Amino acid sequence: MTPALTYTVEQAAAMLGVSRGVGYEAARRGDLPTIRLGRRLLVPKAVLDRMLGVAPDHDVAPAGNGREVTTPAGQGRRDAS
């Protein structure tokens, strides 16, 4: 199954810890970037990840030398040495 690339405003609001109404108000003001497809208002996952400080599609694993190495999700850890 392909991971979702967008969230509904309701889903994004829940992830941000705010109410549905606050989510729609933020979208109306432009504080929450959205894409309109017909009547649907969607929040791009990449935008929400950046807002939350989440690295999209990457896991952070400690390297053997004490440095952190960012690797694509699901591919395990690789040392940068």
PLY file of the C-alpha trace (Angstrom):
ply
format ascii 1.0
element vertex 81
property float x
property float y
property float z
element edge 80
property int vertex1
property int vertex2
end_header
0.00 0.00 0.00
1.31 3.45 -0.92
1.66 5.87 2.01
-0.60 8.91 1.90
0.98 12.08 0.52
-1.73 14.34 1.92
-3.87 14.68 5.02
-7.31 16.16 5.44
-7.47 19.39 7.41
-9.09 17.40 10.24
-6.19 14.90 10.31
-3.58 17.67 10.20
-5.36 19.55 13.00
-5.37 16.43 15.16
-1.65 15.90 14.53
-1.02 19.51 15.52
-3.14 19.10 18.64
-5.77 21.67 17.69
-9.47 21.48 16.95
-10.98 20.98 13.50
-12.20 24.59 13.53
-8.75 25.94 14.38
-7.32 23.81 11.57
-9.73 25.28 9.01
-9.12 28.80 10.31
-5.34 28.29 9.98
-5.87 27.03 6.42
-8.04 30.06 5.59
-5.36 32.44 6.94
-2.60 30.59 5.08
-0.87 29.43 8.28
-1.58 25.84 7.25
-0.69 25.40 3.56
-3.29 23.46 1.63
-4.09 22.14 -1.84
-7.65 22.42 -3.13
-8.91 19.54 -5.28
-12.48 20.32 -6.21
-14.24 20.76 -2.88
-11.54 18.92 -0.91
-8.94 20.84 1.05
-5.79 18.77 1.61
-2.57 19.38 3.54
0.60 18.01 1.88
2.37 15.52 4.16
5.78 17.05 3.36
4.59 20.48 4.52
3.18 19.11 7.77
6.36 17.08 8.36
8.42 20.27 8.00
6.11 22.16 10.36
6.48 19.40 12.96
10.24 19.07 12.46
9.95 15.49 11.19
12.39 14.25 8.58
10.17 12.74 5.86
10.96 9.20 4.67
14.05 8.94 6.87
14.92 7.33 10.18
17.82 8.56 12.30
20.06 5.85 13.72
23.23 6.28 15.77
26.39 5.34 13.90
29.05 3.18 15.50
31.38 6.20 15.72
28.94 8.28 17.81
27.60 10.27 14.85
24.00 10.04 13.77
23.36 8.70 10.29
20.15 9.41 8.41
19.02 6.48 6.29
15.97 5.93 4.08
13.16 4.42 6.14
13.11 0.66 6.18
16.64 0.18 4.85
18.44 -0.13 8.16
21.45 1.76 9.47
24.54 2.63 7.43
27.67 4.08 8.98
29.06 7.11 7.16
32.68 6.07 7.79
0 1
1 2
2 3
3 4
4 5
5 6
6 7
7 8
8 9
9 10
10 11
11 12
12 13
13 14
14 15
15 16
16 17
17 18
18 19
19 20
20 21
21 22
22 23
23 24
24 25
25 26
26 27
27 28
28 29
29 30
30 31
31 32
32 33
33 34
34 35
35 36
36 37
37 38
38 39
39 40
40 41
41 42
42 43
43 44
44 45
45 46
46 47
47 48
48 49
49 50
50 51
51 52
52 53
53 54
54 55
55 56
56 57
57 58
58 59
59 60
60 61
61 62
62 63
63 64
64 65
65 66
66 67
67 68
68 69
69 70
70 71
71 72
72 73
73 74
74 75
75 76
76 77
77 78
78 79
79 80
